[in-house]
Amino acid sequence: MGDTGSIIDGVIASSGQRLDRALADASGLSRERIKALLGEGRITLGGRAVEQASLKPAAGTAFAIAVPAAAPASAEAQDIALTIVYEDDDLIVIDKPAGLVVHPAAGNLDGTLVNALLHHCRGQLSGIGGVARPGIVHRIDKDTSGLLVVAKHDAAHEGLARQFADHSIERAYLAVTAGVPSPLAGTVRGAIARSSINRKKMALVEDGRGKHAVTHYKVLEPLGSSAAVVECRLETGRTHQVRVHLSSIGHPLLGDPVYGRSPPRLRPLLTELAFRRQALHAAVLGFVHPISGNQMHFASELPHDFRELRDALRGLRSL
C-alpha cells in the first residue's frame, strides 16, 4: 500500500453476516473503520480485493486487512484562505480551488481544506469523520474545483450523510471532454471499484463486485470535433465517478493524467495554457438543510483556468 502498517488476517467465522460486521467482530476494529478500509481497497477476501460492506461471505473464507500506520492524532489548524459561499451555525459551503487537498493523508499532512477549516471554525466541526476528517461529509479530488458542504456538528453531519446515502443531493459538474460524446445526452451506468492493476485508480467492474454508479451527461457546447463542454449530474457519488464514466465511453476529461490522454491536436494548447489538471468543476450543489429543513441551492462560476481553456478551444473551433 505504500505505507508501513500491519496486517490482520483470519477467516470468516459464520455465514450470513454482513462483511463489515463480520470483520469488525473478527478484528476488533469498528464497523466504520472497516468501511473506510474497504473504500481504500485495503481488505481482501480469498486473496481478492473487495469494497462492498454488504457482502455476506461464506464461513471459512480467508480475509486480510492491511491497516495503515497511525497518522498524527489530529490535523493542525492553519490560516489558509477559503472562499466561503454560505455559513451558519450548522454547516459551511466552500468553493474549493483546484490543487487544494480536502483532508490530510500520507503525503499531504497539512495545507489541506481540513487544516483551513479547523482554523476558520475554531475546531467546531463534526467528529463523525474522525480526527483526520473533521466535518467532512463528502470530498472532491485535489485537482477538481468547486462546491462542497462541511458539517459543524454531528447532527448536521448525520442529516447530510443520509441525503448522500439516498442520492437526494443535487450535484452537477461541468467538464471539458476529449471529443464530443454521442449521443449528445445520455446515461452511463457501471459499477466502480478500485483497479486490480493500479490501486491508485478506480475502474469499471462487473456488477456485484463494485459500487453501483450512475452519471447523466449532456453536451452543452461542442468545441469543434476535438472537445466539448459537458454537464454531468450524479445519481450516485463514487470515487472518480465522472472521470471513470466519461473515459469508459471514450471521452476522458482534458488534462486528466490518470484516465485518458488528450488528443494530440490539443496537447500544444494545454501546454501553452499550462493546464495541468482534469477539466472538472463541481458547479452546482443542492440539499435540504439538515437542521432547518430549508432547501439550499448553490452555484459556482467557472474558475479562470477552466474559462481560459474553454475560450481557447472556441478559438480553435473557429479556425
C-alpha positions as CSV (number, residue, x, y, z in Angstrom):
1,M,0.0,0.0,0.0
2,G,3.0,2.3,0.1
3,D,2.9,2.9,3.9
4,T,4.1,1.0,6.9
5,G,1.3,-0.6,8.9
6,S,0.1,-4.1,9.9
7,I,-1.9,-7.0,8.5
8,I,-4.8,-8.6,10.3
9,D,-5.8,-11.9,8.8
10,G,-8.1,-14.8,9.6
11,V,-11.2,-16.5,8.4
12,I,-14.9,-15.5,8.5
13,A,-16.5,-17.3,11.5
14,S,-20.0,-17.8,10.2
15,S,-22.1,-17.4,7.1
16,G,-24.9,-14.9,6.6
17,Q,-23.3,-11.9,8.3
18,R,-22.5,-8.6,6.5
19,L,-18.9,-8.3,5.8
20,D,-18.4,-5.1,7.8
21,R,-19.9,-6.7,10.9
22,A,-18.1,-10.0,10.5
23,L,-14.7,-8.2,10.1
24,A,-15.4,-5.9,13.0
25,D,-16.1,-8.9,15.2
26,A,-13.0,-10.7,14.0
27,S,-10.5,-7.9,14.1
28,G,-11.6,-5.7,16.9
29,L,-11.8,-2.7,14.6
30,S,-15.1,-0.6,14.5
31,R,-17.5,-1.1,11.6
32,E,-16.9,2.5,10.5
33,R,-13.2,1.8,10.4
34,I,-13.8,-1.4,8.4
35,K,-15.9,0.5,5.9
36,A,-13.2,3.1,5.5
37,L,-10.6,0.4,4.9
38,L,-12.9,-1.3,2.4
39,G,-13.2,2.0,0.5
40,E,-9.4,2.3,0.4
41,G,-9.0,-1.1,-1.1
42,R,-7.2,-2.4,1.9
43,I,-9.3,-5.6,2.5
44,T,-9.2,-8.9,0.6
45,L,-11.4,-11.9,0.7
46,G,-9.8,-15.1,-0.6
47,G,-7.0,-13.0,-2.0
48,R,-9.3,-10.7,-3.9
49,A,-9.8,-7.0,-3.1
50,V,-13.4,-6.1,-2.1
51,E,-15.1,-2.9,-1.3
52,Q,-18.7,-3.8,-0.5
53,A,-19.6,-3.7,3.2
54,S,-22.9,-5.5,2.5
55,L,-21.3,-8.7,1.1
56,K,-22.1,-11.9,3.0
57,P,-19.2,-14.2,2.6
58,A,-19.3,-17.9,3.5
59,A,-17.9,-19.2,6.7
60,G,-14.2,-20.1,6.4
61,T,-13.5,-17.5,3.8
62,A,-10.0,-16.1,4.4
63,F,-9.6,-12.4,4.8
64,A,-6.7,-9.9,5.2
65,I,-6.9,-6.3,6.4
66,A,-4.0,-4.0,5.6
67,V,-4.1,-1.4,8.4
68,P,-2.1,1.6,7.6
69,A,0.4,3.1,10.1
70,A,-1.2,5.6,12.5
71,A,-1.4,9.1,11.3
72,P,-0.9,12.1,13.5
73,A,-3.6,12.3,16.2
74,S,-5.2,15.3,14.7
75,A,-4.8,17.9,12.0
76,E,-3.4,21.3,12.9
77,A,-5.4,24.5,12.4
78,Q,-3.8,26.6,9.7
79,D,-4.6,30.1,8.4
80,I,-5.4,29.2,4.8
81,A,-7.7,31.5,2.8
82,L,-11.1,30.0,2.0
83,T,-13.9,31.0,-0.5
84,I,-17.0,30.7,1.7
85,V,-20.2,30.6,-0.2
86,Y,-22.5,30.1,2.8
87,E,-22.1,29.6,6.5
88,D,-24.4,29.2,9.6
89,D,-24.1,27.5,13.0
90,D,-24.7,24.1,11.4
91,L,-22.7,23.9,8.2
92,I,-20.4,25.7,5.8
93,V,-20.3,25.6,2.0
94,I,-16.9,26.0,0.4
95,D,-15.9,26.8,-3.2
96,K,-12.6,24.8,-3.3
97,P,-9.9,25.8,-5.8
98,A,-8.1,23.2,-7.9
99,G,-4.9,22.0,-6.2
100,L,-6.3,22.0,-2.6
101,V,-6.4,18.6,-1.0
102,V,-9.6,18.1,1.1
103,H,-8.2,16.2,4.1
104,P,-4.8,15.1,5.5
105,A,-3.4,11.8,4.3
106,A,0.0,10.3,3.5
107,G,2.0,12.9,1.5
108,N,-0.4,15.7,2.4
109,L,-0.4,16.1,6.2
110,D,-1.0,19.8,6.2
111,G,-2.1,22.6,3.9
112,T,-5.4,20.9,3.3
113,L,-9.0,22.1,3.4
114,V,-9.4,20.4,6.8
115,N,-6.4,22.4,8.2
116,A,-8.1,25.6,6.9
117,L,-11.5,24.7,8.4
118,L,-10.0,23.9,11.8
119,H,-8.7,27.5,11.9
120,H,-11.8,29.2,10.5
121,C,-14.3,27.2,12.6
122,R,-12.0,27.1,15.7
123,G,-12.4,23.4,15.9
124,Q,-16.2,23.3,15.9
125,L,-16.6,20.6,13.3
126,S,-18.4,17.2,13.4
127,G,-16.4,14.3,14.7
128,I,-18.1,11.5,12.7
129,G,-15.3,11.5,10.1
130,G,-12.6,11.0,12.8
131,V,-9.8,13.3,13.8
132,A,-8.3,13.3,10.3
133,R,-11.5,14.3,8.6
134,P,-13.5,16.5,10.9
135,G,-16.7,17.8,9.3
136,I,-16.0,16.1,6.0
137,V,-19.3,14.6,4.6
138,H,-18.0,14.2,1.1
139,R,-15.0,15.1,-0.9
140,I,-13.8,16.2,-4.4
141,D,-10.5,15.4,-5.9
142,K,-7.5,17.6,-5.3
143,D,-7.4,18.8,-8.9
144,T,-11.2,19.3,-9.2
145,S,-12.5,22.7,-8.3
146,G,-15.9,23.6,-6.9
147,L,-18.5,23.2,-4.2
148,L,-18.6,21.0,-1.1
149,V,-20.5,21.2,2.2
150,V,-18.9,20.6,5.6
151,A,-20.8,19.8,8.8
152,K,-20.1,21.8,12.0
153,H,-21.6,19.2,14.4
154,D,-22.7,15.5,14.4
155,A,-26.5,16.2,13.9
156,A,-25.8,18.2,10.7
157,H,-23.3,15.5,9.5
158,E,-25.8,12.7,10.0
159,G,-28.5,14.7,8.2
160,L,-26.3,15.4,5.2
161,A,-24.9,11.9,5.1
162,R,-28.5,10.4,4.9
163,Q,-29.1,12.6,1.8
164,F,-25.9,11.4,0.2
165,A,-26.8,7.8,1.0
166,D,-30.3,8.1,-0.5
167,H,-28.9,10.1,-3.5
168,S,-31.2,13.1,-2.9
169,I,-28.3,15.5,-3.0
170,E,-28.2,17.6,-6.2
171,R,-24.8,17.7,-7.8
172,A,-23.8,18.9,-11.2
173,Y,-20.3,19.0,-12.6
174,L,-19.0,20.8,-15.7
175,A,-16.3,19.1,-17.7
176,V,-14.3,19.5,-20.9
177,T,-14.0,16.2,-22.7
178,A,-11.8,14.9,-25.4
179,G,-14.0,14.7,-28.4
180,V,-17.8,15.1,-28.4
181,P,-19.9,12.4,-26.8
182,S,-22.5,10.8,-29.0
183,P,-25.4,10.8,-28.4
184,L,-25.3,14.4,-27.1
185,A,-27.1,13.4,-23.9
186,G,-27.3,10.0,-22.2
187,T,-26.7,8.0,-19.0
188,V,-23.6,6.0,-18.1
189,R,-24.1,3.1,-15.8
190,G,-21.4,0.9,-14.5
191,A,-20.1,-0.4,-11.1
192,I,-16.9,1.2,-9.9
193,A,-14.2,-0.4,-7.7
194,R,-10.5,0.1,-7.2
195,S,-8.5,-1.2,-10.1
196,S,-6.9,-4.6,-9.5
197,I,-3.9,-3.5,-11.7
198,N,-3.3,0.0,-10.3
199,R,-4.5,0.5,-6.7
200,K,-4.4,4.3,-7.2
201,K,-7.0,4.1,-9.9
202,M,-10.7,3.2,-10.0
203,A,-12.2,1.1,-12.7
204,L,-15.4,-0.2,-14.2
205,V,-16.0,-3.7,-12.9
206,E,-18.7,-6.4,-13.3
207,D,-21.9,-5.9,-11.4
208,G,-21.7,-7.3,-7.9
209,R,-18.1,-6.5,-7.3
210,G,-18.0,-2.7,-7.2
211,K,-20.4,0.0,-6.1
212,H,-23.4,0.9,-8.4
213,A,-22.8,4.2,-10.2
214,V,-24.9,6.3,-12.5
215,T,-23.9,9.5,-14.3
216,H,-26.3,11.5,-16.5
217,Y,-24.5,13.7,-19.0
218,K,-25.5,16.4,-21.5
219,V,-23.3,18.2,-24.1
220,L,-23.7,21.9,-23.5
221,E,-21.3,23.1,-26.2
222,P,-19.4,21.1,-28.8
223,L,-16.0,22.7,-29.4
224,G,-15.3,21.5,-32.9
225,S,-14.7,17.8,-33.1
226,S,-11.9,17.7,-30.6
227,A,-13.6,18.7,-27.4
228,A,-16.9,19.6,-25.7
229,V,-18.3,21.3,-22.6
230,V,-20.4,18.6,-20.8
231,E,-22.7,18.8,-17.8
232,C,-22.7,15.7,-15.6
233,R,-25.3,15.1,-13.0
234,L,-24.6,12.5,-10.4
235,E,-27.2,10.0,-9.3
236,T,-24.6,8.3,-7.1
237,G,-21.3,9.7,-5.8
238,R,-18.4,7.2,-6.2
239,T,-14.7,8.0,-6.1
240,H,-13.6,9.4,-9.5
241,Q,-17.1,8.6,-10.9
242,V,-17.3,11.3,-13.6
243,R,-13.7,10.7,-14.7
244,V,-14.2,6.9,-14.9
245,H,-17.6,7.0,-16.6
246,L,-16.6,9.6,-19.3
247,S,-13.4,7.7,-20.0
248,S,-15.4,4.5,-20.3
249,I,-17.4,5.9,-23.3
250,G,-14.2,7.1,-25.0
251,H,-14.3,10.8,-23.9
252,P,-11.9,11.3,-21.0
253,L,-11.5,14.7,-19.4
254,L,-9.0,17.0,-20.9
255,G,-5.9,17.3,-18.7
256,D,-6.7,14.1,-16.8
257,P,-3.3,12.3,-16.3
258,V,-4.9,9.1,-14.9
259,Y,-7.9,8.1,-17.0
260,G,-7.1,9.3,-20.5
261,R,-4.8,11.1,-22.9
262,S,-5.7,14.4,-24.6
263,P,-5.9,14.3,-28.4
264,P,-2.5,15.1,-30.0
265,R,-4.0,18.1,-31.7
266,L,-4.8,19.7,-28.3
267,R,-1.7,18.9,-26.4
268,P,0.2,22.0,-27.6
269,L,-2.7,24.2,-26.4
270,L,-2.8,22.5,-23.0
271,T,0.9,23.1,-22.7
272,E,0.7,26.7,-23.8
273,L,-2.1,27.3,-21.2
274,A,-0.2,25.4,-18.5
275,F,-3.4,23.5,-17.9
276,R,-2.2,20.6,-15.8
277,R,-5.4,19.2,-14.1
278,Q,-8.5,17.4,-15.1
279,A,-11.1,19.8,-16.6
280,L,-13.7,19.2,-14.0
281,H,-15.6,21.7,-11.8
282,A,-18.3,21.0,-9.2
283,A,-20.7,23.7,-10.3
284,V,-24.0,23.0,-8.5
285,L,-24.8,21.7,-5.1
286,G,-28.3,21.4,-3.6
287,F,-29.6,19.8,-0.5
288,V,-32.1,20.1,2.3
289,H,-30.7,21.9,5.3
290,P,-30.2,19.1,7.9
291,I,-31.4,21.2,10.8
292,S,-33.8,23.9,9.4
293,G,-35.3,21.8,6.7
294,N,-34.9,24.6,4.2
295,Q,-34.0,23.8,0.6
296,M,-30.5,25.0,-0.2
297,H,-29.0,25.6,-3.7
298,F,-25.6,26.9,-4.6
299,A,-23.9,27.5,-7.9
300,S,-20.2,28.2,-8.6
301,E,-18.8,30.2,-11.5
302,L,-16.2,28.5,-13.6
303,P,-12.6,29.3,-12.4
304,H,-10.3,31.3,-14.5
305,D,-8.2,28.4,-15.8
306,F,-11.3,26.5,-16.9
307,R,-12.8,29.5,-18.7
308,E,-9.4,30.2,-20.4
309,L,-9.3,26.6,-21.7
310,R,-12.9,26.7,-23.0
311,D,-12.3,30.1,-24.7
312,A,-9.1,28.9,-26.3
313,L,-10.9,25.8,-27.6
314,R,-13.6,28.0,-29.0
315,G,-10.9,29.9,-30.9
316,L,-9.6,26.6,-32.4
317,R,-13.1,25.7,-33.5
318,S,-13.5,29.0,-35.4
319,L,-10.3,28.4,-37.4
